Amino acid sequence: MPDSYLQANEFIDESTNQPYNPANYPLQGTGLFFVGLEANGQRAIAPVFLT
């Protein structure tokens, strides 16, 4: 998911509780890749940094 989409849609960075700002993560590349798994009503979503 490109940074432009995350910023335009006010994605919240849960580590700061603020809107996502790619400038805070200079080594992360140009976006995030999300991996998700859901089982038994429990969800786990992990961002993976793109380079």
SEDODO-885609 format. One record per residue: x, y, z of N, C-alpha, C, O in turn; residue in three letters. Coordinates in steps of 0.001 Angstrom, whole numbers, padded with zeros to 6 digits, always signed. Atoms other than C-alpha are relative to their C-alpha. Example, Ala and Ser with C-alpha at 12.3 -4.5 7.8 and 13.67 -1.06 7.14 Angstrom:
BEGIN
+000890-001190+000000+012300-004500+007800+000900+001200+000000+001936+001181+000665ALA -000820-001190-000060+013670-001060+007140-000770+001090+000730-000261+002198+000899SER 
END
This chain:
BEGIN
+000856-001147+000000+000000+000000+000000+000918+001230+000000+001726+001391+000915MET -000906-001137+000098+001712+003218-001092-000222+001040+001103-001327+001195+001625PRO +000079-001047-001020+002480+006001+001364-001081+001026-000331-001782+001504+000561ASP +000989-001014+000394+000277+008378-000641-001417-000423+000389-002218+000407+000820SER +001324+000505-000389-002770+006166-000013-000179+000052+001512-001225+000470+002010TYR +000074+000006-001462-001989+005782+003686-000215+001404+000542-001002+001599+001468LEU +000140-001378-000459-001651+009540+004120-001342+000595-000417-001985+001275+000383GLN +001269-000548+000488-004690+010444+001992-001190-000525+000793-002200+000164+000939ALA +001097+000619-000746-006854+008077+004042+000216+000040+001509-000456-000665+002261ASN -000258-000256-001424-005434+009207+007409+000207-001283+000801-000377-001463+001869GLU -000378+001218-000703-004004+005813+008375+000650+000370+001325+001536+001225+001356PHE -000538-000306-001330-003235+005869+012117+001152-000937+000325+001034-002158+000226ILE -001169+000744-000469+000196+004787+013300-000257-000341+001460-000212+000539+002319ASP +000348+000389-001372-000677+002792+016419+001147+000166+000985+000916+000197+002193GLU -001126-000200-000926+002826+003264+017842+000059+001434+000510+000641+001696+001563SER +000002-001410-000420+002275+007051+018020-001403+000537+000231-001566+001619+000796THR +001398-000427-000062-001536+007277+017886-000223+001295-000780-001093+002096-000438ASN +000067-001165+000877-001027+009932+015175-000147-000481-001440+000111-001650-001731GLN +000042+000404+001408-001626+009932+011425+001376-000469-000473+002407+000069-000069PRO -001235+000569+000533+000976+007890+009564+000802+001072-000724+000258+001813-001543TYR -000912-000942+000636+003978+009986+008505+001235-000779-000446+002043-001177+000394ASN -001137+000795+000464+006511+008185+006291+001352+000622+000349+002360-000084+000386PRO -001262-000648-000387+009163+010756+007281+000520-000545+001323+001715-000446+001603ALA -000417+000593-001278+009219+009042+010702+000709-001342-000197+001307-001873+000739ASN -000575+001315+000300+010437+005840+008996+000837+000099-001277+000432-000428-002313TYR -000775-000274+001214+013198+006874+006558+000510-001239-000737+000841-001141-001919PRO -000510+001206+000657+014292+003289+005809-001098-000925-000504-000802-002029-000962LEU +001104+000902+000316+010841+001878+005059-000344-000066-001479-001174-000895-001851GLN +000319+000059+001421+010751+002558+001306-001161+000908-000346-001269+002009+000194GLY +001067-000864+000507+007641+003879-000450-001395-000454+000397-002381+000044-000148THR +001316+000461-000428+004827+002042+001300+000097-001168+000954+001188-001564+001365GLY +000074+001134-000918+003702-000806+003519-000724-001150-000678-001633-000940-001481LEU +000661+001214+000458+002724-004369+002710-000615-000633+001239+000081-000842+002233PHE +000685+000550-001160+000139-005857+005066-000243-001490-000175-000677-001948-001232PHE +000279+001427-000044-000097-009508+005982-001038-000204+001089-000847+000250+002217VAL +001055+000191-000988-003275-010573+007742-000404-001455+000136-000289-002233-000811GLY +000457+001346-000289-004603-013733+009337-001174+000109+000963-001104+000836+001954LEU +001146-000019-000894-007990-014319+010908-000434-001434+000257-000624-002214-000676GLU +000459+001331-000385-009036-017417+012807-000778+000108+001296-000354+000806+002218ALA +000811+000027-001217-011734-018002+015402-000363+001391+000497-000425+001627+001703ASN +000403-001343-000389-012742-014337+015351+001133+000887+000478+000888+002032+000859GLY -001131-000812-000406-009253-013124+016228+000793+000385-001236+000975-000421-002149GLN -000683-000538+001158-007307-010961+013813+001414+000414+000338+001666+000955+001415ARG -001374-000479-000147-003607-010312+013402+000402+000633-001333+000313-000003-002384ALA -000436-000696+001205-002331-007741+010919+001375+000574+000299+001564+001259+001304ILE -001356-000469-000212+001349-006976+010564+000482+000763-001222+000468+000223-002328ALA -000586-000690+001134+002846-004269+008386+001403-000502-000265+002163-000770+000666PRO -001338+000406+000408+005926-005303+006451+000550+001136-000847-000077+001517-001836VAL -000538-001148+000716+008149-002475+005242+000514-000397-001376+001202-001408-001515PHE -000490+000202+001357+008822-002283+001491+001269+000800-000193+001400+001896+000352LEU -001226-000758+000294+012242-001248+000249+000109+000256-001482+001071+000879-001932THR 
END
